[in-house]
Amino acid sequence: MSTSGPVWSVALFGAGAPRTAVLAPDPAVRRDVLRAIAALLAEAGIGIGQVGGFAVDVGPGAFIGLRGGLATVRALAWAHARPVCAVSAIDAYASMARGGSEIGVVIAVAARAASCVVAWVPERGPPQPAETVARAELEGWRARVGTASCRAIAGPGFAADPTLARILGLPAGLPYVGAGGPDAVTVAQIARAAPEQLWAPAQQAAPIYGGSAT
């Protein structure tokens, strides 16, 4: 499940292709992840007790979405004694943008009036932790982390502020993914490849609401 971005999504993995449900923001409609999960299970012809584990995007991202998504997954996992794999939204964005290639990626989780939540994914190695950076310090952040090898951008922050890529000194026309947030299929794929020790009891899954301050 992924609920840290503007668009929420749920995926069910089993035999065959994954089944997915996308819940786009709509002021007139309450987004009901439990109903979406129930619909996917019914489509697959199985019950919730037959699910072996739960993967959830833990952010950084929006407070309301993260709180609701984590509460849902924790409750289901606890009720059925199933493990949970907490997946960083930064890892999900990186996977979506890279598509299996080793390229540098700048991620903007949020773009606010005074600050942005950004992260750098180098060509090789794991993504760096997200940081909350004052807008006036974005050029300094770029110089410090070294984004010269950036070949793609990701995250809803770039959609919220179309000038952000220019402020960060990034080339025009870079491939862009994740405007709606991480997708649940990517979150599940990361979890399925994760070592067993990253699957833990439900109560250990904790949200990341923003990046570390700089």
N, C-alpha and C positions, 0 to 999 in steps of 0.2 A: 504494500500500500504506500502511496505517496500523497501527502496533503500539505507539504510545506510551501508550495507555490500557488499561483492563482487558479490553476487547473488541478483538480484532484483526480487520482486514478487508482484503480484496483486491478490486480491481475491474479489469475489462478493458474498455477502450473500443475500439470499432470501428464497423462498420456496424450500425445499429439501436441498441437500448437497451443500456446497459452491463451486463455480466455481473458478478455479485458473489458473494463467499463470505465468510461471517462465522464467526470462530473465537472462541467464547465461552470464558471460563476454566472449566476442569474439571480438578480434581486428578487424576482417573483417566485423563485423555487428554492426551497430548503434542500441543501445537498445532504443526502442520507447515505452514508457509506455502508451502514448495516444492510440497507435494502439492496445496494449494489452487490455486496458480498453474497446475500441470499440468492439474488438472481443468477450470479455466476455459478454457485453451487447447484442450483436447480437445473441450469443448462447442462452442467457436467453430470448430473444424476447422482450426486454424492451429498453427504451430510457434513456439517462443520466438524464433527468428531473424526472424520476421515482425513482431515488436513493434518499433515505431519509437522508443520511449523509455520511461523509467521515472519515475514520480512517487512520492515517498516523504515521509511525515510525519516530520520530524526533531525533534519535540518543541517545548517541554519536555514531559517525561513520564517514564515508568518506565524505569529503567536497563536491565533485562533485555530488555524489549520493543524499545526503541530500538536496542540493540546488535544484537539478532538481525535485526530488520527491515532495518536499514542494511547489515549484512553480506550479507544475501541480495540486496538490490538492487544493491549495489556489485559483487558477484560476477557476477550476471547481466549487468549493463550492461557491465562490463569484458570479459567473455567474448565478447560480441556487438558490441562497439564501439558502444554506444548511449549517448546522453546521459541525464543524470539531472536532474530538477528537484526541489530540496529545498524542501518546503513547511512553513512554520511551523505547529505545532499551533494556535497562537493565531489565525492567519489562518483556519484551518479552523473552529475553534469560532465565530469571529466570523461567518463566512459561514453556518454552520448556524443560528445564533441570529437573524441579521438577516433571512434569507430574502428578500433584495433590498430591504429597507426600511432607512432610515437611523435606527437606534435605538441607544441606549447599552446596552452589555452588560458585565456583570462576569463574568470567567472565573476559576474556581478549578481549577487543574490538580491540585493536591494539598492535602490538609489533614492535617497531622501534629500530634503532641502539642504541639510547641513552636513550629511555624511553618507557614505556608501559602505556596504558590506561586500568586500571583494576577496578573491583568492587567485593565486597563480599556480598553474600546473606546468611544471617544466617538461621539456621534451622527454626526458628520461627520469624515472623515479616517481614517487608518490606525490599527490597534490600537497601544496603547502596549506597550513590552516587558514581559514577565513579570518579576515581582520576588518574591524570597523574603522574606517579611515575618513577623517574630515575632508570635505571637498577641496579645501585649500592645500591639503597635503597629498592629493592623489598623484601629482607629478613626482613628489619625493618617494612615494610608495613604489611607483613604476621603476624609478631609478634603483631603488634598494633591492627589489626582487629580481629585476632584470627581465623585462618582457620582450626583448628584441626578437626572440624566436617565436612569438605568438603567431599562430596560423589559424586560430578559430576562437570564437567567443561563445559564451553560454550564460544562461540565467535570466530571470525576469527583470533584473536591474537595467539591462540594455533596452528592453522594451519600454520600461517605465520612463527612461530618460534617453532619447535617441542621440543626445549630444555626448553621452558618457564615453563612447569609444574615442571620439575626437579629443576629449579632455585627457584621456589616458594615452593619447598619442599613438593610437592603433591605426593600421592601414585601413582604408575604406574597402568595403566589399568582402570582408572576411566571412567565411561560413558561420552561421548563427543557429544555435539549437537551444532548446529549453526555455523559450519565452514564457511558457505556461508552468514551468517548474520541472522537476525530475519526473520521468514516467515510471509507473509501477513495474513494467516489464524489466527495465534496466535495474531497478532496485532489487527485484527478485533474482535476476541473473547474477548480480554481485553477491547476494546472500548465498545462492546455491554453490558458488565457487569458493566461498569463505571457509576457512578451517573450522573444525568442530568447536574449538574453544571460543569462537566469536558468537556461537549460539548459546544464549543464557536464559535463565528464568525471566518471566515477563516483567517483574518489578525492577529489573536492572536496566531496562531500556529507558534512557533519559534524553530529553529534547535539547537541541542546541538552537537557541533563539537568535543569536547574532554572533558576529566574530569577536575575537579578542580586540580590545581597544589599543590604538597606537597613538 
